[in-house]
Every structure is written in C-alpha cells, then in structure tokens.
Amino acid sequence: MSVVRTDIEPLTIVFQDDGLVPNNPMPFLVYKAIVDVSKNPEATIEQLFGKNGWGAMWRDGVYDFAHYHATVHEVLGVARGRARVQFGGDHGRALEIAAGDVAILPAGTGHQCLSASDDFCVVGAYPPGPPMDLQRPTPENHAMALKTIPLVAIPATDPVMGKDGPLVRLWKR
C-alpha cells in the first residue's frame, strides 16, 4: 500500500505582496490528509520527500514569528499533532494543519505558528539549490527579496507526487 493518496488535489492560494512579506505569484499548495503517518511518521515523510528530490531536511515545529525564505522554496510535512499557522503574512490566511498534511511554500511565502498541540512536529525540506535563508518582514528584507525571489528555480518535482505532480503543472513564471 502506498503512503500517499493519489486522489487528492492540493488547495491553492495566491497571496499578494503586502509591502513587508513579498509572497509569490506562484500558488501556495496544501495537501490535506495526503500522507499515511500511522507508522514512523517522520521517517515516512522524509522518505517521501527524498524520493522526490527534496532534501536538506529537518524536524521541528514552525517558528512563532513571521518569516519567509527569499532564496528557496520550502515544504512542510506534518508528522504529528496539529497547528494553526498564518500563511502569507498579516493579510494572508490562518490555516489548521494536522498530521498527514503537506504545505508547499513558494519562495517569499510568509509563515508563522499561531498555536500548536504539544506533539506538533513537521518535517521541512527544500528542492536542490541554495541553502535556506530566514527573513523577517522588514522594508529592507522586502526590497532584497523582490530581487532574489524571481531567480529561485522552479523545482523539477512535486515533493509529494513527484515529476507529474500538481506543483509541476501549477508553478509557472
């Protein structure tokens, strides 16, 4: 049996630049209940992301302050628990994410954990390319990010569905 449900299309949201958080014209993607995390949840997600070419993985939560990455895209696979995360900056959208969900953030997408269960754990990963950077929403960081975000390569694979996944269809310049 596969650890991924292939009958699910991701929720897609395009967040507007709010003057401090640049966001991205490519859609933020959320797969709800896509990964079977009933056995070895962190390892299951790491194997899935790795198989689809996303690496530089880590296990933790989501920072409780607003931030974004201006030089790299990011995927967050929820291994355990649940959280309410503000995506897209102050003018974005707060979403409940839970074990088995995967959120894919194009470079520049703001995110901040608003609340989380005690057991909340995500596996983060990145497509091949530069290392992760961490930017806070300031006018100076925003100005720099507007120059770097368009240079971030579109990944060759969707971290969940691989080379034929929705990300490959939906992320265009």
C-alpha positions, 0 to 999 in steps of 0.5 A, a space after each residue: 500500500 502506498 503512503 500517499 493518496 493519489 486522489 487528492 488535489 492540493 488547495 491553492 492560494 495566491 497571496 499578494 505582496 503586502 509591502 513587508 512579506 513579498 509572497 509569490 505569484 506562484 500558488 501556495 499548495 496544501 495537501 490535506 490528509 495526503 500522507 499515511 503517518 500511522 507508522 514512523 511518521 517522520 521517517 515516512 515523510 522524509 522518505 517521501 520527500 527524498 524520493 522526490 528530490 527534496 532534501 536538506 531536511 529537518 524536524 521541528 515545529 514552525 517558528 512563532 514569528 513571521 518569516 519567509 525564505 527569499 532564496 528557496 522554496 520550502 515544504 512542510 510535512 506534518 508528522 504529528 499533532 496539529 497547528 494553526 499557522 498564518 500563511 502569507 503574512 498579516 493579510 494572508 490566511 490562518 490555516 489548521 494543519 494536522 498530521 498527514 498534511 503537506 504545505 508547499 511554500 513558494 519562495 517569499 511565502 510568509 509563515 508563522 505558528 499561531 498555536 500548536 498541540 504539544 506533539 506538533 512536529 513537521 518535517 521541512 525540506 527544500 528542492 536542490 539549490 541554495 541553502 535556506 535563508 530566514 527573513 523577517 518582514 522588514 522594508 529592507 528584507 522586502 526590497 532584497 527579496 523582490 530581487 532574489 525571489 524571481 531567480 529561485 528555480 522552479 523545482 523539477 518535482 512535486 515533493 509529494 507526487 513527484 515529476 507529474 505532480 500538481 506543483 509541476 503543472 501549477 508553478 509557472 513564471 
